[in-house]
Amino acid sequence: MVGYKFMGKAHSHAYRDVSFYFDNQVEPVLQAICGRDQAAVKEAAEKMGWLSYETDWRALIARDDIDLIDIVTPNSSHAEIAIAAAEAGKHVFCEKPLAMTLEQAKRMLAAVEKNNVLHMINHNYRFAPAVQFAKNLINSGRLGRIYHIRATYLQDWIMDPQFPLVWRLSKEACGSGAHGDLAAHSIDLARFLVGEFNEVSGLMETFIKERPLVEGSSGLSGSASSSKTGPVHVDDASLFLARFENGAIGTFEATRFAGGNRNGNRFEINGEKGSVRWDMEKMNELDVYFHDDEVNVQGFRTISCTEEGHPFAAAYWPAGHIIGYEHTFINLVVELVKGLEKGESPAPNFVDGMKNQAVLEAVERSASLKRWVAISEIES
Ligand code: SOE
């Protein structure tokens, strides 16, 4: 794995715990973790159970005891590492968003396909049992024709103007702010549950345009420098409208300035026969509404997706015990491991990552040109 901080911890935990809950043929081995800071990556290896560590990702990729490279670095290094790993014959698992641009995403997809290696992208929220159950309801026709998706991803961790310019706020490191970090997840959920995007109309805003520079930091925290400040070139909030190829329409909002919302990844989907509603902050629950209920008992009701018939749930605890954020990564790793067994790239993979990147880029172009942008305009 290349990287070892927040996502490094979530991925490492998933690799170590997947066999505790699921019977797997392929057992993940935490062979080597990589980071530039030798002391820090050595400590991470010891703490998270990696057998060895490297300080140069090229040395990691050159090792013949490595089958898969997991990329949990800032967005700006995804393409270089993924392409080199594919060319070295390694399977590739990459954090979202796939890349900085659609052009990079296309090159990453071409590299994994040309080298015939497996590929996957970490859109972990698909793997919450309640989201999988929503997918089953939609696929079974229980909601009928889909009219709307209303998706928000609301956080509030950078509302303090003194919060420093960490890499998640750096255009050079990330390409965008809340847009690529949060809207990417909502776009993936919309593609998973509703369908492919046709055209978008967006707007983006940066509320705090100058922040203290940072010395040592991860993507979510940092010790600000005393006096120096720097300009912020990424969005603090990104909103857009969407039309889907199947006629559905959508509204999307991603922001890091929605005070009181810590990880408010939410959606509501309305169909001709019913609706579903999900909130990551109550991730085990799915609110459902069915139009064919008797009128006097119609209304949203809450299903606790912890039982048989709720995907992945039965592997954890019986009788309504709930699971957490980290289990969405375990469930994704179950699919990754199955893919390795079958020799097939499970969804979501680099095709999904590339399509996601096209929507991200279409919204950015729409916001700058102040007009609707068709996805086909970006992909051509
Ligand atoms: C920060 O906004 C972040 O860590 C995202 O980068 C992750 O993808 C999301 O799962 C939680 O919030």
Residues whose N, C-alpha, C, O or C-beta is under 5 A from the ligand:
A	BS01	SOE	D181
